[in-house]
Amino acid sequence: MKKTFKIAALALMVSMTAVSCKKKVSDAELTTQATTAITAYPGTSVEVKEGEAHLSGTFATEADKQAAIDALKKVQGIKDVHDMATVAPAPTAAPVEVNMVDAAVLQKVNDALKDIPGVKAEDMNGTLTLTGTTTAANARKVKESVDALKVGKYDNKITVK
């Protein structure tokens, strides 16, 4: 009985020694391993404190973020992963801007110019443009007529002869 007790005590002491001799991995080593695990995701970082990984940064997709979390959970010695990362918003298409002169404005200008030969109003790439050839006196009448309509900005490309 005494011998059994001694053997049991010795076995207990050996097992305690074996457990206490187990090498603990430092947070710095775990941080290095964790950083290596997420190198595929630029703009992200990880820090390990007391065996817990703290993931931060911005991921392109939710799937990338989940893959990084899964990779961190596989690192030997990491107890838990705290997700503090974000997912970048999906890019939105810029609104298409269509530049066109209002048809009613174009009609008003052409009506005002109908008595002045050789001059007309057009929509050129979204800008009201006056074109044609006329005399200096008629060019002045064109300007006065168009300005009186208060159409705003326009491009005067009339040639005076």
N, C-alpha and C positions, 0 to 999 in steps of 0.2 A: 504494500500500500504506500509506504514511504517512497519507494522507488518510483511508483506510478505518479505520485505527486511531484517528484523532482523532474520527471520527464515532461509532465504537463507544464510545469513552470518554465522549464528550459524551452519548450516549444513556443510558449507564449512570448518569452523574451526574444527569441529568434524572429518571430513574425513581427513583433513591434519594431525591432531593429530594421528589418527589411522594409517596412512601410516608411519609417522615418528617414531612411537613406534614399528614398525615391527622389530623383532630381526634379526640382520644380523649375518650370520654364518661366523666365522673367517676362514682364510686360514689354520690355524693349525687344526681346526676341520674338514675342508674339506679334508685336507691331510690324516688325520686319517681314514675318511670314504672311501676315494679313495684307500688308501693302503689296507684296508679290502676288497674292491671290486676286487682287483687283486691278492689276496693271493694265488690263484690257479696256478699262473705262477711264479715259482721260477726264480731268476735271473733278475727280473724286479723291477722297482720302479716308484713312482709317486710323484710329488711335485706340490702343488697348490699355484699359485701366482695371486692375484687379481681375484680369482674365476676361473682361467684358469688352467687346469691340464696339466702337462708336463710329458708325459709317456716316460720312457727310459728303456734300458735293451735289452736282447735278448730272443726272443720267439722261440719255437721249430718249429712252423708252422705259416703261414700267417693267417690261420683260428683262431689260438689262439690269435694272435695279434689283429685281428678284434674283437674277443669276448671281450677282455680286454678293447678296445676302447669303445665298446657298453656299457659295464658295467660301465665305468667311466661317460659316457653321462647320465646314469640313476641316478647318485648321485645328490640329490637335492642341488642346489646351485652352481654346476659347470656349467659355461657358455659355455666353449669350451674345446676341448681336442687337445693338440699339440702332434703329433706323432713323437717322436725322437728315437723310438725303432727300432731294426733290427730283422731279421729272420735268424736263424742259417742255414748255408748251409747244404744241404742234405748230409749225409755221403756217400762217394764213396767207392766202393769195392776195396780192395787192389789188384794190379795186381797179377795174379797167375804166379809164377815163375816155369818154367819147366826146370829142370837141366838134360841135356842129353849130352853125349859125342858125338861130331860130328861123323857120320858114316864113313866119309872118313878118319878121323884121326884114328879111331879104326881099320880100314882096313889096313892103313899104318903100324901101330904098329904090328898088327898080321902078316903082310907080313915080317916085319923085324925079328920077333921072330920065323918064320917057321922052321929055321934050328936049333933052340935050343929046344930039346925035353923036354916036361913036363911043359912048361911055355906058358901062354896065356894072352891076354889082354881082359878085360871086362869092361862094363859100370855098375858100382855099385852105384846106387843112384845118378847118375849124375857125378860121378868121375871116371876117367880112372884108373883102378886098374889092377896091374900085379899080377897073381896068379900062383901057381904051386910049384913044387919041382925040384931043380937042384943042380949042383955042384957049388963050389965057383968060379971056372974059368968061368963057363957059366953065373953065376949071374953077374959077371963083364961085360961080353959081352952084356947081356941084358941091363944093365944100360947104357953102351956106345952107344948101338944101339938106345935106346929110347931117350937119350939125344941128339944124332945127329939129330933126327927128329924134335927137338925143339917144342914138343907138349905142353910144359908148365908143370904145376903141375900135378903130378900123384901119386898114392898111391902104394908103392911097398910092396906087401905081399908075396913075394917069400920066400919059405923055403929052406935054404941051407943045404945039407946033407954032 
